[in-house]
Amino acid sequence: MRTRKVASRVTGRPAASQVVRAADKAGEASASRAERAAERRAAIVEAAMEEFVARGFTATRLDDIAKRAGVAKGTIYLHFKDKESMFEELIRTAIVPFVSRMTAPPSFKGSVRDAVETLGRLFIHEVATTRRGDIVRLIVAEGTRFPAIADFYYREVVSRGLAALRGLIELAIERGEIREPKLAQFPQIMIAPVLIAVLWKSLFERHAPLDAEAMLRTHLDLIFGERSAT
């Protein structure tokens, strides 16, 4: 230890142990800053979600988002350039992961119908009947006025989801589960019930509650044929 101290005085450089400790402290401070930044970003995104749902995309102000998130307005600009980029982040974090699961290579051993029904139920329970559904409804309501958002949603969600569905339909046709080959041209037909469920929940649920899963099963019966009784 003594030799290291002398060497330090002679060379004018800190001892190796001091360098390591300083590096550790710098690393800890950097990690702590990164964690705080991630927490602020998450709080801003959550606040943006609440404001968008409550006021609509057009009427939402950055001041209101900052107030709800408990940050200065200037802090928002450290993470997002505008409202559109915040909304894209909502899509990216809330909807895209679900679509990624949907577009994964099929590993099921059962029928294509079973796979489609499983995906439909997941969409109903994880999107249509949750806050994620509010994001979809906002896009439907305001997408025409903000085409950049609609384009982003189509690119990240719709196009990938339709491609995955088309692959499942083609597999079902190959297996003989679906007799109408033209269905592969219109994969939108396959997901019609879950989209209806998203819109119905916000507009008409209080008048006529919808059993979305039963509707999905009936829809799949029309496409694949009714299940056998056995």
N, C-alpha and C positions, 0 to 999 in steps of 0.2 A: 504494500500500500504506500509505504514511504517513497519507494522508487518512483511510483506512478505520479505522486505529488510533485516530486522534484522535476521529473520530466515535463510536467505540466508547466512549472514555473520557467524552465529553461526554454521550452518551445513557444510558450505563450498560448498554447492550445489547451482546451479542456480535456480532462481525462476521459477515457472511453466510457466509464460508468456514468459520468455526467452527461455525455452525449446521448447515451441510451435513455437515461431518465428524462432528459429534455424532449427526446423524440416521443417517448411514451405519453408525456403530458400533452404535447402538441397533437398527437393522434387522438387522445381522449377528448380534447377540446374540439377538434374537427368533427369527431363522431357526434358529440353533443350538439354542435351547431347544426349538423345535418339532420339529427332527430327533431330538433325544434323546428327547422324549416319544413320538414315533412309533416309535422303536426299542424303547423300553420296552413300549409297547402291543403291538407285534408279538411281543416276547419272551414277554409274558404270554399272548397267544393261543396261541403255539406250545407253551408249557408246559401250558396248559389242555388242549390237544389230546392231549398225551402222557399226562397224568394221567387224562383221561376214558377214553382207550382202555385204559390199564393197569388202572384201578380201577373203571370204570363211573361214570356220572354221580352216583349216590347217594353212593357211598363217597368220592368226591373231595373233599378239603378245600382251602379257600383257602390254608391254611398250606403245603400240599404244592405248590400251584401257585406260590406266592411263592418258595419255596425253589428249585424247579426253574428259575424265571425269573431268579433272582438278584436279587430286589427285596424290599423290606420289604412285609409284608402290607398296610400302610396305602397303599402305592403302588397296589395293585390297585384300591382304592376311588376313586382319582383318575380311573380309566378305566372301571370297571365297577361297577355297584351290587351284583351278586351273580353266582352261578354261571350262572343262566339267561341273563343278558345276555351273558356270555362265550360260552356255547354258541350264542346267536343270532349273535354276531359270527363264529364259525366257519362257520356256515351262510352268512352274508352274504358272506364273503370266499372260501370254498372252493367252494360249490355254486351260489350265485346267478349268478355270471358265466357258468357253463356254460349255465344255463337261459336267460340273456339272449341268448346266441348262438343257442339253439334257437328262441327266440320272435321273432328278427329276421325281417322280411318275406322270404319265399322269393325267392331270386334265381337259383335253379338253372334250367338249360335242359333237363335230362334228365327222367326219370320221377319220380313221387312216391316210388316204391319206392326208387330210388337215393338220394333225399334222406333217407328214413327209415333206410335201411341205413347211410348215412354218419353220421347222428346216433347210431344205435345203437352203431356201432363207436367213436365218440368217447366215448360214455358208458362203454363197457367199458374203454377204455384210460385215460381220464382220471378216472373215478370208481370203477367197480366193482373195478378191480385196483390202486387207489392208496389213500392214506390218506383220501381223500375218502369212500371206501366205508365206512370206520370210522364216519364221522359218520352216514351213513344207517343203519348197523346199530345204533348207539346209540339213534337215534330209534325204531327198531322195537322195541328191547329195553325202553326206559324211557319211551317217549312216553305210555303210559297213566297213568303215575304223575306225569308232568309235562305236563299238557295244554296249558299255555301254550307250551311248546316245540313240541309237535306242531302247535298252531294256527299258530305262526309259520312252521314248515316248510311247512305246507299253503298258507298265504297266499303265501309268497315263492317256493316251489319247485313244489309239486304242482299248484296251481290254474293257474299260468302254463304249466307244461309240458303239462298236459292240454288247455288251450285251444289251444296251438300244434299239438298232435297232432290235435285235432279239425279244425282248419283244413286240415291236410294231408290228412286222411281225406276231408273234404268235397271238396277239390280232386280227389283221386283218383277219387271217385265221379263227379264231373262229367266227368272225362276218360274214364271207362270203365275205369280201371285196377282199381277195386274194384267188384264186382257187388253186394255185400250192403250196402245203405244203412244197416241197423241198426248197423253198426259205428261210425258217427259218435256213437251214444249211449254207446258204451263204449270210449273211446280207451285206457283202461287195458289192454285186450287187446293193443294194439299194442306196448306197452313191457314186457309180461310177461317176455320172455327176459332183459332187462337187469336187472330186479329179482331174478329168480331167480339171476342171476350174482352179484349183490351178496351174497345170503344164502348161496349155495352155497360161495363162496370162504372164508367164515369157519367154516362148519359141516362141510362134507364134502369140501373140496378135497383133503385129505390121503388120503382114502379112494378118491376117484374124480375125478381132475382133469377139469374141464369145459371143452370147447372152446366158449366162449360165442359166438364169431363164427359158427361152424358152426350152432349152435342158432338164432341170430338169422336166418341165411339160410333155414333150414328153416321157421321160423315165418313169415317173409315169403312163402315159396313157398305156404304154406297160405292166406294172405290175398290175395296178388296173383296167384297162379298161378305155376307153375314157369317159369323163364326158358327161352326158346327156345335150342336147341343152337347156332344160328348167331349 
